[in-house]
């Protein structure tokens, strides 16, 4: 069983001009039956109410894929959850880059030409 920490908004005080820092709440998560899968491809689509995030494996990550990419997982979230996810992912990537350096997302800049 894993525990995640989520910050909760501070309770209002009688003097609204003075705000207290956010309190930390412990949320219990039961991950005993979770299935992990790997994805190197994602696609985000949506409607006015929800975002649909598809994950899949692109067997040809360089260039245009010749075959369709098989989507194996789909996550549907409302925009409030999407915004919390965006914030959590942003913080995680910032921490990673602070330790390991900037992540280059343009694959053409990461691929080194062969010296022949």
Residue pairs with C-beta under 8 A, 6 or more apart in sequence:
1 28
1 29
1 30
1 31
1 32
2 29
2 31
3 26
3 27
3 28
3 29
4 27
4 29
5 24
5 25
5 26
5 27
6 25
6 27
7 22
7 23
7 24
7 25
8 22
8 23
8 24
8 25
9 22
10 19
10 20
10 21
10 22
10 23
11 20
13 19
13 20
37 55
37 72
37 73
38 57
39 55
39 56
39 57
39 72
39 73
40 57
40 58
40 61
41 55
41 56
41 57
41 58
41 69
42 53
42 54
42 55
42 56
43 53
43 54
43 71
44 51
44 52
44 53
44 54
45 51
45 52
45 54
46 52
49 78
49 79
50 76
50 77
50 78
50 79
51 76
51 77
51 78
51 79
51 82
52 74
52 75
52 76
53 74
53 75
53 76
53 77
54 71
54 73
54 74
55 71
55 72
55 73
55 74
55 75
56 69
56 70
56 71
56 72
56 73
57 69
57 70
57 72
58 65
58 69
59 65
59 67
60 66
60 67
61 107
62 107
62 111
77 85
93 103
96 103
97 103
104 110
